[in-house]
Amino acid sequence: MRNLLRKLVPGFLLNFYRKSKKEKRTNQLQLDKSKGNIFSKDDLLKAFHHIGIVADDTVLVHSSLSQIGYVENGAKDVVEALLESVGKSGNVLMPNSPNAQYQLDYIQQLDCFDVANSPSKLGSISEYFRKLPIAIRSAHPTEPVSCIGPDAVYFVGNHFGNLTPYNENSPFFKVAEKGGKILYLGVTLDNAGTSLHCIEDAIVDFKFPVYYPTEFVAKVKFEDGTAGEMKTLVHNPEQSKKRKCDGLIPLLEERGVLVKVKIGNADSLLVDAKGMMNVLMDEYKTHGVTMYTPKGS
């Protein structure tokens, strides 16, 4: 539905709709605060524990702060609750792409991706997280990911220089490889189905043209102030408009690799990253299931 709207509705109407929706949500949050409907860090800790996020876990988090409800200290409470949930031996990762549009539009306008300073366009939780001094951010210009944890360098250290940001060197793939979890906190696969692209990269001769045919050269400024260049592919916007990622949810739930959970007021999803990859790889081979054909072909 989201991609259909982007395809059919003029840009100025989409912007008006988004602005109105944001204002409505802000007003609701202020109303919640005035009524004392406030979630604390302890509330979030209990919720994360209840859904099964525990010490030593590796968790990749996509998020929407406003969907949770009014959180006492905002993004700070959410991040601290996540870090305390996994403990010092666990890892928390958050995508923080500086791009909120089609990748093709973004890369054609990009002057330089600044690892230390290019802000996240994926919400306030991801922006707070990436700015923490202990967070290490990957250097891929289209889909950077930050990580806090003892294995941060393993997860994000080899992201730079890869032709796509989803291959076996990517944080998204490595979370699955290491048996990690994906938490969709107040968002769904339609909003944040990034890890699904790992499957497309892993399948030789994937049947849909997901990438635009041109290779682009992107400039990257590293955290130490040095600079480099790398080639990258970006998604084909015409194919991107055909995504139906949420159509995969019933299958993943039925196969036991996805559960619907609640964090505050936020309808959320907790996914077994490796299990999701295995299910979708198998379903592609046997029934032609993809994010474009969730019921098979």
N, C-alpha and C positions, 0 to 999 in steps of 0.2 A: 504493500500500500504506500509506504513512504517513497519508494522509488517511482511509483506510478504518479504520485502527486508532483514530484519534482519534474517529471517528464511533461505533464499536461498543464500545470498551473504556471502562469507567468511569474517571473521572479519577484516583481514588486508585490504581488498578492501573497506569495510565500513568505516574504519578509514581514508583511503586515500581520499575517497569521502567527508567525513565530513571536513577534513582538507582543501581540495580544495575549498569547498563551503564557509568555514569560511574566507579563504583568499580573495576570490572573493568579499564577502560581505564587508570585511574591506576596500578593495580598493575602492568599490563603495561609502562607507561612507566618505572616505577621498576626493573623487571627489566631493561629495555633499558639503562638507565643503569648498573646494576651490572655488566652484561656488556660495557660499553664501546661499545654500539651507539648512538652519539651523532652527530647531524648538526650540523655547524658552519655559520656564515654562508657560508663559502667553498663548502661542499657545495651549499648552496641556490643560490648564485650560478651555479655550474656547471649545476645542474639547470634554472634559469630560462633560461639561455643555450641549453642543449641543446634545449629545447622551442620556442624561437623568440621569447623576450621580449628585445628589443634596445633600444639607445639610440634615443631619440625616440618610443618607443611610448607610447600611451595605453592603460592597462590598468585595468579595473574588476575588483576582486578580492573574491570570496566565499571564506570560509576556515574550516577547522577545524584548530587547532593540534595537537590530540591525534592526528589521523589521520596526520600527517607522521612521527610517532615522537618520540623524545626529542631536542629541539632544545637545543643547549648553553645559549643565553641566551633561550630561549623566543620570545615574540612579537617581541622586539627584533631578533633575528637575521633573522626572516622579513621584517619591514618594511624593515630596512636593505638586505637583499639585493634586494628588489623595487625600492627607490629607486635603488640603484646600477645595477641592470640597465637601467632606462630612462634613467638619466643626468639631468643638470640640465635638459635640454630636453624630457624626457618627463613624463608625468603618471600618477600612481597614484591611483585612487579606491577607496573602500571604503564600502559601505552600513553604517550603524550605527544601525538603528532601535532605539528604546527599548522596542519592543513584541515580546513573544515569544508572543503569543496571537492569536486572531482580531482583526482590526482593529476590528470592531464592539464587542467587549468592551473593547478598549483605549480607544477614543475615548469610550465612555460613562463610563469611570472617570477620564479624563484631566483633571487640574486645569490644568496648564500645561506646555507643552514648553519646557524650558530649553536653548537651543542650546549654551551653554557647559558645562552640567553634567549634563544627562540622559544617563545611561550607555547604552552600546550593549548590546543583548541578543543580539548576533550573534557572540559569541565574543571571546576575549581578544586576538586579532590586531587586530580592528576597534576594540576599546576602546583598545589601546595607540596605534594609528594616530591615532584622533580626538583624543587628548589631547596629541599633539605640537604645540608652539607654532606650527609652520609650516603645520599643517593648517587648511584652511578648511572649515567644516561648513555644509551647506545648512540652511535654516530651515523645511523642511516637517515638520510634527509627526508624520506617520505613517511616512515613508520617507526620513529624512535621509541624506545622503551626504557624506563628507569627501573632500577632494582635496588633494594636494600636487603642485605643478608650476606652470610658468609660465602655464598656462591655467586655473588653479583657479577664478578668478572667473567665467570663461565657463561652466564646467561646473556650478557650484553656486550662482551668484549670483542666479539668477532662479527658484529653486525655491519660494520663499515665495509664497503668494497664489494658487496654482493649484488648481483644484477637484479634480484628481487628481494624484498625484505621479509619473505616468508619461507625461505628454503631451510635446509638442515642446519645452517649456521645462525638462524634467527632465534631470538628469545621465544617467539611463539612456538616454534618446533621443539626447542629444548625443554620448555615446560612440559610438553607432552612426553618427550623422551624420558624425562626424569619422574614421570608419574605424578605431576602436579595437578592442581585444580584451577578452574577458571570460575571466578565469581562475577556474574552480571548483576551488579547492585543497582536496581532501579532502571535497568536497561535490558534490552533483549538482543537476540542474534541480529535482528534487522538493524539495530542501532550500532552494534559492536561485534560483528561476526568475523573479526580479523583472523582469528585462528583457523577459520574454515579455508582460508587461502593456502594454508600449508598443505592441504589435501590436493588442491589443484597443482601446486608445485611438485608434489611427490609423485603424481601420476604422469608417466611418460605419455606424450601425445594426448593430453587432456582434450576432450572433444569440443570445448567451447573456446572461442578466441578471447580469453580474459585479459590479455595484455595488448596494449596499443603497439603497432609494429615498429615504432621508432625507439631507438635507445637514446636516452638523454644523458648529458654530462652535468652533474651537479657539483657545485662548490660547497665544501664543508670547512667550517672553522672549528678546530678542536678546542677542548677545555684549556689546554696549555698555551693557546694563542696561535699555534701553527695552523696551516691550512693545507687542504688537499682537494683532489677531485676524484669522482667516481662515476661510473656508468650505472644507470638504473632504468629499468622498465617501469611503466605505470599502467594502471588498469585502463582498459578500453571503456570509455563512458557509455557507449551504446550497449555493451554487454552488462555493465554495472546496473543499468536501469532495469534489467531483467531479473535481478536477484529477488528471491523469495525465501530468505534465510529462516524466518520464523516457521515456515512450512516444515522445517526439519525437526522442530521441537517434539511433536508427538512420537516420531520414530525414536529419537534419542531418549525420550522418557520411557518408552516401552522397552527399550533395550537396557535400561538401568544405568545409563551413563549421565543422565541429567535429572535433577530434581528441582521442583519449584519450591521456593522458600520465601520467607518474609523477613526483612530487616527494617525495623521501624514500620513505616507505612509503605515501604517500597516492595512491590512484587519483584522478586529476583530469581535468578537461576544459579545453581551450583553444578558445575560440570566436571567430570573426570576427563581431563584433557587427552590422555592416551586412549582411553576408552572411546571417546568421540571420534578420534582419528581412525581407530581400527574399525568401528562400526561404519563410518562413512566411506572408507576405502573399500570395504567389503561390499557395501550396498551399491557403490558405483560400478564395481565389476560385475555384480550379479543382476542389478535392476536398473542401472543407469541413474541412480539418485545423485543429485547435485543441489547446490543452492538455487539453481535456475529451474531444476526439475525435481522438487522435493518428493514427488510421488513416483518418481522413476520415469523412464521413457521406453 
